[in-house]
Amino acid sequence: MSSVEWRDAWQHALYGPRGFYRDERGPRGHFTTATHGTPGAVLAGALVLLAREHALTHVVDVGAGRGELLEHLHSADPTLRLTGVDVVDRPAALPAPVEWVPSPGGRALPDDLQRLSGALVIAHEWLDVVPCTVGEVDDHGVLRALEVDRVTGAEVLGRPVEGPELDWARTHWPASSPGERVEVGLSRDEAWTSLLRRVHSGLAVAVDYGHRGGERPSQGTLTAYREGRAVTPVPDGSCDLTAHVAMDTLDHDDLIDQRTALRGLGVDGATPPFTLAAQDPQAYLGELERSSASATLTAPGGFGDFLWAVKRVG
Ligand SMILES: C[S@@+](CC[C@H](N)C(=O)[O-])C[C@H]1O[C@@H](n2cnc3c(N)ncnc32)[C@H](O)[C@@H]1O
């Protein structure tokens, strides 16, 4: 068995030349996120409102998939300047005005993404696919980086975690019992900071599933998905590899759950009045669909528990 540290194996499996995210179908071919379908349209409407509240005229979607959220944003407000960033070339089906910047993937961002001005920068489910060191405490209480076999997914303990990663773990995710796992979030913090450095003025919002200090999962959260199903994490490029984000360690001004964030932007899930059904059945059905999508976006135990880390810049 030849083993590689999880962080390197993960990077190669998702963003290498035959990486999972280079697949033509994109993430949508394997799982659904809140940016798809009617929930995506409702989310886009809320983001347009957020942009207007802050007088921002440009929305940059980092980790844009195949542009699903951008399409909804364009429909919601065609006057917005829109830019997508992801690891593939510009999807041909995107509306003509939408700009696109190809990215290396993982924690690395494109060099020509710079000096974003008056921009609302959204990173929706980006950081959970930024590879991080996965550690496990050994029988002597030492946190070691796990190595993984690229073919079978079998894990072995490797070198002790050290330097800034060990500092991060001690500060944010202390673990000392043998067998406890730690997903060292330093690479996500650095990726996020690198994105913030590219914003000259505006608002950056990371939206992801995650945890805060005091509620870290002692067995970690590393999970794989293939065609909608959770499968054994094997870094062979055939499945997504994701781990929850330590959202509180990202540089932020506000950290709130999605339910609260969206309620503040008018997404209340209220059902349309019955009288509309008689007056305009078509409109009633449309409103009903949006109200059900709003409930999906704010549901406890689901998308409503996602966290928004918000940072104002400039
Ligand atoms: C879980 S998917 C989310 C896609 C979309 N935002 C959504 O919510 O449906 C993560 C996306 O992030 C992209 N990604 C990962 N690292 C990236 C990077 N450094 N720059 C741009 N996109 C990246 C992946 O290629 C993938 O499309």
The ligand as an SDF file (V2000), in Angstrom:
LIG
                    3D

 27 29  0  0  0  0  0  0  0  0999 V2000
  -19.5330   21.8300   -3.4360 C   0  0  0  0  0  0  0  0  0  0  0  0
  -19.3100   22.6070   -4.9660 S   0  0  0  0  0  0  0  0  0  0  0  0
  -20.3820   24.0130   -4.8030 C   0  0  0  0  0  0  0  0  0  0  0  0
  -20.7990   24.6020   -6.1200 C   0  0  0  0  0  0  0  0  0  0  0  0
  -21.7860   25.7780   -6.0100 C   0  0  0  0  0  0  0  0  0  0  0  0
  -21.2150   26.9080   -5.3050 N   0  0  0  0  0  0  0  0  0  0  0  0
  -23.0410   25.3370   -5.3100 C   0  0  0  0  0  0  0  0  0  0  0  0
  -23.2210   25.6700   -4.1310 O   0  0  0  0  0  0  0  0  0  0  0  0
  -23.8290   24.6180   -5.9540 O   0  0  0  0  0  0  0  0  0  0  0  0
  -17.7110   23.3580   -4.7780 C   0  0  0  0  0  0  0  0  0  0  0  0
  -17.2080   24.0540   -6.0130 C   0  0  0  0  0  0  0  0  0  0  0  0
  -16.0400   24.7880   -5.6490 O   0  0  0  0  0  0  0  0  0  0  0  0
  -15.1440   24.7140   -6.7320 C   0  0  0  0  0  0  0  0  0  0  0  0
  -13.8090   25.1020   -6.2820 N   0  0  0  0  0  0  0  0  0  0  0  0
  -12.9810   24.4670   -5.4590 C   0  0  0  0  0  0  0  0  0  0  0  0
  -11.8380   25.1570   -5.2740 N   0  0  0  0  0  0  0  0  0  0  0  0
  -11.9490   26.2890   -6.0070 C   0  0  0  0  0  0  0  0  0  0  0  0
  -11.1130   27.4060   -6.2090 C   0  0  0  0  0  0  0  0  0  0  0  0
   -9.9280   27.5400   -5.6260 N   0  0  0  0  0  0  0  0  0  0  0  0
  -11.5490   28.3840   -7.0250 N   0  0  0  0  0  0  0  0  0  0  0  0
  -12.7620   28.2880   -7.6230 C   0  0  0  0  0  0  0  0  0  0  0  0
  -13.6040   27.2560   -7.4600 N   0  0  0  0  0  0  0  0  0  0  0  0
  -13.2130   26.2570   -6.6570 C   0  0  0  0  0  0  0  0  0  0  0  0
  -15.2820   23.2690   -7.1760 C   0  0  0  0  0  0  0  0  0  0  0  0
  -14.7210   23.0610   -8.4500 O   0  0  0  0  0  0  0  0  0  0  0  0
  -16.7930   23.0990   -7.1180 C   0  0  0  0  0  0  0  0  0  0  0  0
  -17.4150   23.4530   -8.3070 O   0  0  0  0  0  0  0  0  0  0  0  0
  1  2  1  0
  2  3  1  0
  2 10  1  0
  3  4  1  0
  4  5  1  0
  5  6  1  0
  5  7  1  0
  7  8  2  0
  7  9  1  0
 10 11  1  0
 11 12  1  0
 11 26  1  0
 12 13  1  0
 13 14  1  0
 13 24  1  0
 14 15  1  0
 14 23  1  0
 15 16  2  0
 16 17  1  0
 17 18  1  0
 17 23  2  0
 18 19  1  0
 18 20  2  0
 20 21  1  0
 21 22  2  0
 22 23  1  0
 24 25  1  0
 24 26  1  0
 26 27  1  0
M  CHG  2   2   1   9  -1
M  END
$$$$
